[in-house]
Amino acid sequence: MIVVTGATGNVGRRLVRALADGGEKVTAVSRGAAELPDGVRHVRADLGDAASLKGALDGADALFLLIAGEQLVSGEAPERLLEVAEGAGVRRVVLLSSQATVTRPGLVSHARLRAFEDAVRSANAEATVLRPGGFASNSFAWAESVRTRRRVEAPFGGVALPLVDPHDIADVAAAVLREDGHAGRAYTLTGPAAVTPREQVAAIAAAIGEPVAFAELTRAEARERMVAFMPAPVADGTLAIIGEPTAEERAVSPDVARVLGRPAAPFADWAARNAAAFA
Ligand SMILES: NC(=O)c1ccc[n+]([C@@H]2O[C@H](COP(=O)([O-])OP(=O)(O)OC[C@H]3O[C@@H](n4cnc5c(N)ncnc54)[C@H](OP(=O)(O)O)[C@@H]3O)[C@@H](O)[C@H]2O)c1
């Protein structure tokens, strides 16, 4: 049995579906309600309380570990969560981390993810770390203003990054959870080409068949909006990456194609699949 945390999010929803379609027994974990494929067990648990995961992990062979929300900046020691998993007999752990753990070793916003990477690697289980760059799904933050005003306001309109489709992350996770040969590896997950916010908006406009205006925000304006829905250190870390990406962060990684045997999906595919959210 495979336990998927973050099961109702951008990555987790697709991962649960891919595993269930592949014939795996799946336990999906989230705090809130979940709409899941037939046959998937749902357990409500909080990553902030490792003991609450015991019921989900009972009888599990493998764990997909996704740290979300406030747990990215505070919470129980990562080792505690891994102890609970080991105690339940988990033999394989796949951690969704971030490329920034290696490109930005000093970032406060990613200290917890670095600690989770250390804990996963020290655990008595096969460990694989997935390190995506920016997600295409971050563009959902623009959905309301595209729907209501056909306008996007964002900073750094000309700075390109190879955004990754969360479905590709999920498909890599499904492969790594099910196949042998990935123990001890870390994969950098990106899209197939770097794309600027202006180009993202053009792809969304093409997907809905309507013009969408782009208005550049200053860094300070963007930060003020971001701290309303994410912890301030996460907002600052994100702004550093999207404003001044390093050469490594701008580069396309071959790892999605290597693991999946097919190319990573371009941003335009993500926009076309999610057009209804912007129409
Ligand atoms: N966005 C990016 O550009 C980017 C880049 C690199 C890495 N990442 C990493 O990707 C992850 C986010 O993935 P995502 O976009 O798929 O997430 P998401 O869409 O925000 O979904 C979060 C999931 O986690 C669950 N969750 C949140 N807090 C929880 C808690 N305390 N206990 C148990 N479950 C909890 C949520 O369900 P409930 O709320 O119902 O519990 C939901 O299922 C983060 O670890 C982030 O660091 C993101």
The ligand as an SDF file (V2000), in Angstrom:
LIG
                    3D

 48 52  0  0  0  0  0  0  0  0999 V2000
    4.6860   26.0830   -6.0780 N   0  0  0  0  0  0  0  0  0  0  0  0
    5.9500   25.9930   -6.4530 C   0  0  0  0  0  0  0  0  0  0  0  0
    6.4310   26.7260   -7.3340 O   0  0  0  0  0  0  0  0  0  0  0  0
    6.8500   24.9680   -5.7860 C   0  0  0  0  0  0  0  0  0  0  0  0
    8.1900   24.8510   -6.2140 C   0  0  0  0  0  0  0  0  0  0  0  0
    8.9940   23.8720   -5.6150 C   0  0  0  0  0  0  0  0  0  0  0  0
    8.4710   23.0560   -4.6190 C   0  0  0  0  0  0  0  0  0  0  0  0
    7.1570   23.2040   -4.2290 N   0  0  0  0  0  0  0  0  0  0  0  0
    6.6370   22.3520   -3.1620 C   0  0  0  0  0  0  0  0  0  0  0  0
    5.4470   21.7210   -3.5970 O   0  0  0  0  0  0  0  0  0  0  0  0
    4.6090   21.4920   -2.4560 C   0  0  0  0  0  0  0  0  0  0  0  0
    3.1970   21.9770   -2.7640 C   0  0  0  0  0  0  0  0  0  0  0  0
    2.6110   21.0750   -3.6960 O   0  0  0  0  0  0  0  0  0  0  0  0
    1.1320   21.3120   -4.2650 P   0  0  0  0  0  0  0  0  0  0  0  0
    1.1220   22.5700   -5.0890 O   0  0  0  0  0  0  0  0  0  0  0  0
    0.6870   20.0690   -4.8860 O   0  0  0  0  0  0  0  0  0  0  0  0
    0.3420   21.5950   -2.9280 O   0  0  0  0  0  0  0  0  0  0  0  0
   -1.1180   22.2300   -2.7550 P   0  0  0  0  0  0  0  0  0  0  0  0
   -1.8570   22.2120   -4.0610 O   0  0  0  0  0  0  0  0  0  0  0  0
   -0.9530   23.4900   -2.0010 O   0  0  0  0  0  0  0  0  0  0  0  0
   -1.8390   21.1540   -1.8140 O   0  0  0  0  0  0  0  0  0  0  0  0
   -1.4220   20.9470   -0.4940 C   0  0  0  0  0  0  0  0  0  0  0  0
   -1.9330   19.5980   -0.0470 C   0  0  0  0  0  0  0  0  0  0  0  0
   -1.4150   19.3090    1.2660 O   0  0  0  0  0  0  0  0  0  0  0  0
   -2.4920   19.1530    2.2010 C   0  0  0  0  0  0  0  0  0  0  0  0
   -2.0450   19.7610    3.4580 N   0  0  0  0  0  0  0  0  0  0  0  0
   -1.7410   21.0560    3.6770 C   0  0  0  0  0  0  0  0  0  0  0  0
   -1.3310   21.2330    4.9490 N   0  0  0  0  0  0  0  0  0  0  0  0
   -1.3790   20.0080    5.5440 C   0  0  0  0  0  0  0  0  0  0  0  0
   -1.1070   19.5290    6.8550 C   0  0  0  0  0  0  0  0  0  0  0  0
   -0.6830   20.3420    7.8350 N   0  0  0  0  0  0  0  0  0  0  0  0
   -1.2840   18.2090    7.1260 N   0  0  0  0  0  0  0  0  0  0  0  0
   -1.7190   17.3550    6.1570 C   0  0  0  0  0  0  0  0  0  0  0  0
   -1.9830   17.7520    4.8850 N   0  0  0  0  0  0  0  0  0  0  0  0
   -1.8310   19.0690    4.5910 C   0  0  0  0  0  0  0  0  0  0  0  0
   -3.6820   19.8610    1.5530 C   0  0  0  0  0  0  0  0  0  0  0  0
   -4.9250   19.3520    1.9880 O   0  0  0  0  0  0  0  0  0  0  0  0
   -5.6300   19.9540    3.3380 P   0  0  0  0  0  0  0  0  0  0  0  0
   -5.4780   21.4330    3.2800 O   0  0  0  0  0  0  0  0  0  0  0  0
   -7.0490   19.4640    3.2560 O   0  0  0  0  0  0  0  0  0  0  0  0
   -4.8900   19.3280    4.4850 O   0  0  0  0  0  0  0  0  0  0  0  0
   -3.4540   19.4990    0.0840 C   0  0  0  0  0  0  0  0  0  0  0  0
   -3.8580   18.1660   -0.1500 O   0  0  0  0  0  0  0  0  0  0  0  0
    5.2750   22.1950   -1.2720 C   0  0  0  0  0  0  0  0  0  0  0  0
    6.0140   21.2460   -0.5240 O   0  0  0  0  0  0  0  0  0  0  0  0
    6.2220   23.1580   -1.9420 C   0  0  0  0  0  0  0  0  0  0  0  0
    7.3600   23.4590   -1.1460 O   0  0  0  0  0  0  0  0  0  0  0  0
    6.3420   24.1420   -4.7970 C   0  0  0  0  0  0  0  0  0  0  0  0
  1  2  1  0
  2  3  2  0
  2  4  1  0
  4  5  1  0
  4 48  2  0
  5  6  2  0
  6  7  1  0
  7  8  2  0
  8  9  1  0
  8 48  1  0
  9 10  1  0
  9 46  1  0
 10 11  1  0
 11 12  1  0
 11 44  1  0
 12 13  1  0
 13 14  1  0
 14 15  2  0
 14 16  1  0
 14 17  1  0
 17 18  1  0
 18 19  2  0
 18 20  1  0
 18 21  1  0
 21 22  1  0
 22 23  1  0
 23 24  1  0
 23 42  1  0
 24 25  1  0
 25 26  1  0
 25 36  1  0
 26 27  1  0
 26 35  1  0
 27 28  2  0
 28 29  1  0
 29 30  1  0
 29 35  2  0
 30 31  1  0
 30 32  2  0
 32 33  1  0
 33 34  2  0
 34 35  1  0
 36 37  1  0
 36 42  1  0
 37 38  1  0
 38 39  2  0
 38 40  1  0
 38 41  1  0
 42 43  1  0
 44 45  1  0
 44 46  1  0
 46 47  1  0
M  CHG  2   8   1  16  -1
M  END
$$$$
